[in-house]
């Protein structure tokens, strides 16, 4: 089902990978994790590798933050009570107040940022794919080695990823709704 539904999104995902020069993925949510269903790998020698089927936590990844940022506040509170904020690296946000601030910043920017919170030396930028009611049905991310992820580059990537997610959302809306 997902393959058929998101096959319309793949050309946009591929274009995003080409424009950014970085590995770009699409994820769906599966309970307390996100699962990579498709992606395009960077052609650069130093790159983040693509792993279709990889499951990642929601609390410390760019796509995970997208799913959580757009969740209703009561569901988010319950999610955090059950799952907590597990530490994966020295940079993982484990303070609940800071985590909520990060989610608010994600909504305000329209994209999420994860700097070495799940894996050291990796920075990721994520954006939501929305259905016709504004619900997050998937998220895309561009993953870049942190040595290439200064603030200016993160903002550039954020704009591109956000625009790509909006184009995918619009295409899915026009095709399926």
N, C-alpha and C positions, 0 to 999 in steps of 0.2 A: 504494500500500500504506500509506504513512504517513498519508495523508489519512483513509483508512477507520479505521485503528488509532487515531489521535489525535482523530478527530472527537468521541469521547466525552469528551475532555479539554477541548474548547473552551469549554463553558459555565462550567467552573471558572476558566479563564483569563480569560474575560470578566468574571466576578464579581470576580476579583482586581483587574483594572484599574479596575472601578467602586469597589471598597472603598478601594483605595490612591489613586485619582485620577491614577495614573501609567501610562505605557505599559508593557504587559506582553506578553512573547513566550514562545514555546516553540521550542527549538532541538534539533536532532539533531547528532550528531557525524559528520563526514565526513573521515576520516584526521586531518590536523593542524589542521582547522578545525571550527567549528560553523556550522550553517546554520539561519537563521530560517525556520520553516515556517508559522507563524501567529502572530497577535498582535492586540492591541487597543490603539489609540492613546489617550493621554490627551486629555481635552477642554480642558485648560488651555491658555492662550495660550503660555506658556513650557513647552515639553515636549521630550522626546526623541522623534524621529520613528521610526516603524515602517517597516522595509524588508524585506518578505517576500523570501526568496531571498538576503539579505545573508549573506556569509561573513565570519566573524571569527576571529581567532587564539584558541588555547586558553590560552596562558600569561598573558594580561593582561586577560581578560574574566571577568565573573562566571560565565557558563555554562561557559566554558572551564575555569575553576578547578574547577568541579563535576566535569566529566569527568576531569580529571587527579587530583583529590583521591581519587576512588574507584577509580582505576586500581591494579592491583597494582604493588608497588614496583619490581620488575624491569622491567616494561613502561614505567613512568614514567621510570626511569633511562635506558632506551634512547631514549624519546621526547625527553628533554631533551638527550641526546648528539647526536641527529640535528637537532633543531630549535632548540636553544638558547633563550635568554631575550632576545629582540629588544626593543630600547627603542623605544617609540612616543611617549611623552611624558616630561617630567621626572619623573613619578611612577611610571613603570613599574618594577616589581620586576625587577632584573636580577642580583641576588646570589642564587646558588643556595641558600645556607643560609637566607636570609630567605624565599625562595620556598617551600622545604619547610616552614618554620614557618607560612607563610600557609595552605598546604594542610592542615596539622594543625589549625590553628584553624578552618578550614572544616568539617572532620569533627566537631570538638568542638561547634561552634555548630549544625551541621545546615544551614547556608547560607553562601554565599560573599559577599564584599564586594569590589567593585572601585571604587576612588576615582580617577577621572581617569587610569587607567593606560593605557587604549587611546585615549580621546578626552578632551581637556580639557573641563572644565565638565560632565561626565557621571559620575554615580555609578550603579552597578548592584548589585542583590542577586539572587543565584541560588540555586536549590535543585534537588535531584535528583528525577527521576521514575524509580521503580524497577520492575523486573519481579518476577515471583513468586520469583526466586532472590536478590533483592537487588542485581541488576546495574543500573547506570545505563543507561537506554534513551533518555533525553532529559533536558533541563533547562529550567526556566522562569526568567525573570528579570523583574524590575521595574526600569525605568530611569528615573532622576529627575535633573533638573538639579541640579548640586551645590549651588546656592544654597539648595535645599530639603532638603539631606541632612546635617543635623547628626547627632550620635551617637544622640540619642533617636529621631529619625525613622528612622535606619537600623535600629535595633533593632525598632521597630514594623513596618517593612516586612519585615525578616527573619522575624519571627514569622508574618506574613500569607503571605509567599511560601513559607515552609517548610510551613505548614499546607495551602496550596493544592496544593503538590507532593505532599504525603502523600495528600490526597483524590483527586488524579488517579491516583496509584499504586494506591490501593485500588480505585478504579472500574475501571481497566484490568485489574487482577487479577481482580476479580469478573466482568467481562464476557468476558474472553478466556482465562482460565486455568481 
